[in-house]
Every structure is written in C-alpha cells, then in structure tokens.
C-alpha cells in the first residue's frame, strides 16, 4: 500500500474566511482557501471549492450559484 503520504497525498493548508450573516447547512465541506462572503447561504451537503459571493444561495457538488441575491 505504501506510506501514508502516498495514500493521502500532500496536505494543503490555507485559511477559510467566512463573512457575517451567513447560513451553512449540515454536512457542508469547505475546501482550504475559500472565502464565504457576508449573507451567503450554503445548501446542506454541498462541497464549496471556490469563493462564494455576497447573499447568493449556493449548493451542489461542487457548489454552484442556485439563486442570485434579490
């Protein structure tokens, strides 16, 4: 099987920034280096791989914009 590094790959470390007034559902995965803008909503079970804009609703794997802010 090889060493742990061969099985898991290299570790990527980067801060996650989350603005005010957000809502993040259950079982959401946020990748390193992602910024969640103020007022954003992340649907349960989503995987966030890119920055999320202000007040939008995002969901899916990978998370995509589902509804623009009104």
C-alpha positions in Angstrom: 0.0 0.0 0.0 2.9 2.4 0.5 3.4 5.2 3.0 0.6 7.5 4.4 1.9 10.3 2.1 1.3 8.0 -1.0 -2.2 7.1 0.1 -3.4 10.6 1.2 -1.4 12.9 -0.9 0.1 16.2 0.3 -1.5 18.4 2.9 -2.9 21.7 1.7 -3.3 24.3 4.4 -5.0 27.7 3.8 -7.3 29.8 5.8 -11.1 29.8 5.3 -12.7 33.2 5.6 -16.4 33.4 6.5 -18.2 36.8 6.5 -21.1 37.9 8.7 -24.7 36.9 8.4 -24.2 33.6 6.6 -26.1 30.3 6.8 -24.3 27.0 6.3 -26.3 23.8 6.1 -25.4 20.4 7.7 -22.6 18.2 6.2 -21.1 21.1 4.1 -17.4 20.7 3.2 -15.4 23.9 2.6 -12.1 23.5 0.9 -8.9 25.4 2.1 -8.5 28.9 0.9 -12.2 29.6 0.2 -13.9 32.8 1.2 -17.7 32.8 2.1 -19.0 36.4 1.6 -21.4 38.1 4.0 -25.0 36.9 3.8 -24.3 33.8 1.7 -26.4 30.6 2.1 -24.8 27.2 1.5 -27.2 24.3 1.0 -26.7 21.2 3.1 -24.4 18.5 1.7 -22.6 20.9 -0.6 -18.8 20.9 -1.3 -17.5 24.5 -1.6 -14.4 24.6 -3.8 -14.4 28.3 -5.0 -15.2 31.7 -3.4 -18.8 32.4 -2.7 -20.3 35.9 -3.5 -22.5 38.0 -1.2 -26.1 37.0 -0.4 -26.3 34.2 -3.1 -27.7 30.7 -2.5 -25.1 28.0 -3.4 -25.5 24.2 -3.5 -24.2 21.0 -5.1 -21.0 19.1 -5.5 -19.1 21.3 -6.3 -21.2 24.2 -5.0 -22.6 26.5 -7.7 -24.9 29.6 -7.6 -28.5 28.4 -7.4 -30.2 31.8 -6.9 -28.9 35.4 -7.3 -29.5 37.8 -4.4 -32.7 39.8 -4.7 
